[in-house]
């Protein structure tokens, strides 16, 4: 499932953010990252994908994603569990960084916004 989600974006840097509407640290991270998308990290080479599960009520989820620019997936708990197991994700927010080559790995050091900025800038030549 994960490979199918990222497949259309091969050749780009993809940040996959695992989050849910009830997650305070997730919402704080979105507030920090959103302004970067129109400034320092504005690039056609970066794709932002957000994955939440059924523990986020649909109405709340639909409201929250209005302020988060990117591609959104609201997966069933079973689908999300499968992907989280693939990466051994035990807490959110969690981030998977997909390289232009298509290789990917869990990068929870990207919870630090400065690390996120520097890692993405390196990959897009900024």
N, C-alpha and C positions, 0 to 999 in steps of 0.2 A: 504493500500500500504506500509506504513512504517513497519508494522509487517511482511509483506512478505519479505521486504528487509533485515531485521535483523534476520529472522527465522533461516537461516543456521548457525548462529554463537552463538546459545544458549550455555551457559557455558563459554563464553569468555566475556571479557570486550570490548565493541564496542564504538568507538568514531565516531559519525556521524557529519560531518562538512558540513554545508550549506554555499555555496559560489557561486561566479560567476567570470568569467574571467576579467570583468571590475571593480571588487571590489579591490581597492588598499589595504585596511586593510586585506582583505582575502589573497592576494598575499604575503603581508608582514608576515602574520601568517604562511603561508606555508614555507617561507624561515627560520623562527625560528624553526618550528616543525620538518621539514624533517631531520636535523642532529640528532635529539633526537631518531628517529626511528632506527638508526643504532648504537646508544650508550646507553644512560641512559634508554630509553624506548623500547629497543629491546626485544621483547617477543612474543612467539607464542600465548600468552594469550590475546594479544591486536589486535583488528581488526580495521582498519581505513577505514571508508566509506565516500565518498565525493559525495554530491548531488548538482548539478547545474541545471539550467533551460534553456529554449530556448532563454533567453536574452543573453546568451553566444553563440556567433556564433560558429557553429560546427567546422570549421577549426581551429579557435583560441582555442577552448576547447580541441580538439584533440592534439594540440601542447602543451598546458599547462600541461595536465595530464601526459605527458611523464616524467616530473620531480617530480611528486607527487606519492609516493608509496602508494598504497591502492586499494580499490575497488571503481570504479567510476560509477555514474549514471547521465546521461544527460536526465532529465525528461522534459516532456512538461510543459509549463507554468501552465496548468490546474492541472496536477499531483502535481507539486511542491507547488502550491497554497494550495491544499488540505492538504498536510503535514504541511506546514507552519501554516495554520489555526489550525491544531490539537495541535500545540505547542505554538500558539500565537506569532510566530516569526514575528517581524516587521523590523529587520535589520540583515545584514550579516556582518561578519561571525557570525554564531550562531552554538552552539554545543548541541547535545543531547548525554548524557552519558547513555549507556545501561549496566546494571550490569550483572554479570554472571548468576544471577537468572532470567534474562529476563526483570526485571523492568527497566523503563527508565524515564528520565525527562530532560527538557531543563536546561542546565548548562552554561549560558553565563559568569559565573565567570571563565570558562576555557579559555576565551579570554586572560587571564593573563597566560603566558607560565609557570611561576613558580607554579601557582595553578594547571595547567594541569599536570605538572610533578609530583607534590606531590600527587595529587588525584589518578593518574594512578599507581604510585609506590605503594601506599597503597593497591590497589586492586590486584596487582600481587606479593605482598610480597617482594618488592625490598627495 
